[in-house]
């Protein structure tokens, strides 16, 4: 059992992390202070106040490595890192961090999720486009990491299925294509049997649609290289690709910047994104840790989704703010369709 379960701990995260047992946390999600961007109230020597980016990356990696140590083999580590213009150009600090994070081979990068901001902060510079994206890097220690693709952005799947109704004509064109194909009579009969099954699955709501590929008519996938579907076309004369109706789960997630009207923290990432990541990378009753807890969004998201949480924060004002947010009535995420 984690020493700090369901607590927000005041203190330096590097020191606090060293008190947490190895392989005891299911998921780490955090957004460290960005390099020379904002005053987070963590003193003149805190993370983000370094004189140069190399020093910043070194300090950040010390905390990242501790985050890796405390995470289980079945867990994941998510870091949201911001960029910085230096000498007129983007420094690519997030990607320098990600490269350094995987150099020692203790973790590998599952995904670089791009947060696309629906309401980015306007800039006055007329010679640069407005920055509207930030990366969330997802790392894992082993290939046993938990990954629930069905629960991630599930509201989009539900919405998509409600919008679609099966047509009475679905799949009928394929019968004519089969008859006009160069398949043998046995292959044609088998194709029609499987086609009827696919049509029934659509009307029963088991799938939303399908595609039928036939040897000699449709182009092979992957340039014709050997593979599951191409082997089916070669050996059986056809293959059926079933479409579930779920939206493709891409490495982009859209959300506005969080409204900070009633939140004194200077940089709040969206509850919506954090809840979706928690659903993707953990199970109920898992422990979610945020070593840069800030206003407590990670802990709030974990609490909302029946996970346990641990927050670490060096600023006592933000510890108080996070505790107050957790005492409020359960805050529901907005759903973006």
N, C-alpha and C positions, 0 to 999 in steps of 0.2 A: 504493500500500500504506500502511495506517495505521501511523504511527510506533510506536504502543503496542499493536499487535495481540497478543492472548493474554498481556497483562500487566495487573497491578493496580498502578496508579501512586499513590504517596504524594504528596499535595499538595492545594492548594485547587482545586476543580473549575473555577472560572471561569478561573483562570490556565492550567490544563492544557488546557482546551477550546480556548483560543486558539492552542495549538500543533498542533491537529488540522486537517487540510485541510478546506476546504469540500466538501460533497457527497461525503464519503468513507465515511460510516457508513450501514448499511442499516436499523438499528433502534435507537432509544433507549428503554430501559425503566428507570424509576427511581421511587423514593419518597423525596422530600426530607424532611428533618426537619420534623415538624409544628410549628406555631406554639405556643410556650410549653407544650409537652407533656412532653417527656422530656429527660434529659441524655444526649446522644449522644457526649459526650467531645470535642466540637469547639471547646472554649474558650468564653469568655464572650461573644464577638462573632460567633459562627458563625450560620449560617442556623437560624432557629427561636428564637433568643434575642433578637430585636428587641423594642423597647419597645412597638410598636404594630403592628397588622396591616397597615397601609399600607406601612410600612417592610419588613415581611416579604414582602409581595407584590412590591414593587419589586426587592428582592434576588433573589427567586425568578425573576422575569421576566428578569433579566439572564442567568441561567444557562439558562433555557428558550430564550431567543433564540439563545444560542450552540449549544444542542442542535439547534435548527432549522437553523442555518447549516451544521453539519457533516453533517446528514442528507441523503441522496440524494433526488432527485425521486421515486424509486420507493420511498422508505422511509417510515417512520412514527415518531412520537414519542409515547410513553406515559408519562403522569405520574399517580402515585397520591398524592393530597393529602388530608390529614386535616382534620377540622373542629375547632372549639373553642367551648366555652361561654364567652361574655363577658357579664358583667352579667346572668347568669341565662338567657341565650338563645343559641341557636346562631348563630354569625356567618356561616355559609355561605361560609367561606373557600375551599373547593375550587371553588365555582361563580364566585366573584369572580375567582379565578385564571383559570378557563377563559374567562370573558368577556374579561378583559384579554389573554389569550393570542391571541385571534383578532381583536383590534381592528385590528392593523396589516395584516391581510389576507395575511400571509405564510404562514399555515396556515389550515386549516379543520378543524372537529371532525367526525370520522367517527362515533364512538360514545362514549357515556358508559356504560361497563360498570360495573354495580353488583356489588361483591363482597358476597355475603350470607354472613355468618359463622355457621357451624354451632355454634360455641361462644363467643359474645361474652362479653366481660368483664362480670361482674355489677356493678351500681352500687347504692349505698345510698340514693340520692335517691328518695323515695317519690312524688315529683311529676313524674317524667320516666320515659319508657319507656327500656329499655336500647337503646343504640345498637348495631346489628348489621350496618350496611352502611358501605361506603366506595366512592368512585368511582375508576375507572381511566379517564382521559381519553385517547382515541386521536386524535391529530392527524396530518394529512398535508400535504405541500407542494404536491402536484399530484394529479390524478385517476389518475395512473399507479401509485399505491401498490400494493404486493404484498398480496394478500388471499386466503389459501387456506382457504376455508370448509369444504372437505371434510376437511382435516386437523385442524381445530379441534374439540375434544371428540369425536374420532373413536371413542373407546372407547364412548361412549354410542350412536353409530350402530350399532356392531358388536353391542353388547348388545341393542339394540332389534330388530335383524334376527333374532337367534337366538331371540327370544321369539315370533316370528310365523311361522305356517304357513298357507299358502293353503288356503282352504276350497274344496271341490268345487262349492259353490253360488255362489261369488263371481261377481257380475255377471249372474246369470241373471234376476234380477227386471227388469233393464233391457230385456230382449227384449219382455216384456209391455207395459212402459211405452211402448216405441217403437211397438208395434202399435196401441196405443190413442191415440196422439198424432195431432195434426193435420198431421203432416209429409206431404209427397207420397210416393208409392210409391218414387220414385228416392231421395229423402232417407232414407226408412226403410231401404232396401237398403244405402246407404252407411254409415248409422249402425251397422247390424248387422255389416258388414264390419270397421269400426274397433273395435267392441265386442269381437268375437272376437279381434282382435289384442291388445287390452288385457288380456283374460282370459289369453291365452297368455303375455304378458309377466309377469303375476303368477306363474303356475305355473313359468315359467322362472327366476324370481328376479330378473328385471331391474328390476321395481318391486314395491312391497309392496301397493299398492292403487290405486284410481282412482275418479273420480267422473264420471258422465255427466250433462250438462245438456242439456235438450231445449227447443226453442222452444215457447212456449205452455204449458209445464208448470212449469219451474223459474224461479225469480226471477233476473233478470239481476244481475250483479255491479256494484258501485260505483253503485248507484242507476240503472242502465241507461245510464250514460254510455258513449260510444263507446270501444272499446278492443279489444285482440286477441281475447279470448275472446267478448266480446259481438258482435263483428263475425262471428266464426265461427258463433255461434248464429243471427244474422240471415241470413247468406249461405248456410250449409250446413244449418241446422236443428238443429245439435247441436255440442257440444264435449266433449272428454274431458280431464279434469284428472288427470294422472299423479302418483302419490305415491311418492316414492323409498323411504320407510321411515326416512330420516334424521330425527333429531329437529330441530325448529325451533331454529336457532341464535339464541337470544335475547341481549339485552344484560344478562343476569344470569348470574353464575357462583357456585356454592356451594362453599364450602371452609371447613374449620376454621382458626382462627388457628394459625400454625405453633408446634410444640412447641419451646420455647427451653431445655429442660433442659440440653442440651450445647452451648448457644450463648450466649456472653456478651453478644451484642448485645441492646439493649433493645427493639428493634422489628423483627421479621423477617416479611416478607410471604411467603405460601405458595409453595413451589417449584411446586406443582401449577398455580397460576394463571399464574405466569410462563412455565412451559413451554408452556401452552396458547396464551398470547399470542405467544410466539416462533414456534410452529407456524402460527399464523394470519397473522403479519405478516412472515415471513422465509423464506428458503430455506437448505438446507445450504450451508455455507461462507460465508454472509453474516457481516457483522460486527455484533455487538450491543454497545452501549455503555451503561454505567450510571455517570452522573456522581456519584451518591451511593451508592457501592458497598456500604457497611456490611459485613455478614458475607459478602457475595459470592454471594447467592442468584441474581442475574441471570447472573453469570458461570458459576455451576455449572449452571444450566438451559441456557445456551447450549452449554456443553461437552457436556452430556448429549445434545444434539440435533445434534451435529456442526456447530455454528456457531463462528466465532471470536468473541472477546470482548475488551472493554476495560473495566476498572474503575478508577474514580478515587475515592480515599478520603483524607480529611484526618487521620484518627486512625490512627496506626501500629499500635495494638493490633488494630484491625479489619482492617487490611491483612494482618497476620500470621494472623489468624483465617481470613480468606477464602482465603489461600494454603494453609493447612492443610486446609480443606474441599476444595479443588480437588485436593489430593494424595491424598485418600481414594479408595477404590474407588467407581466410578460409582454415584451415589445415584439410585435410581429414584423417580419420583413415585408417590404414592398415586392411585388412580382412584376417583372418587366417582360411583356410579350412583344 
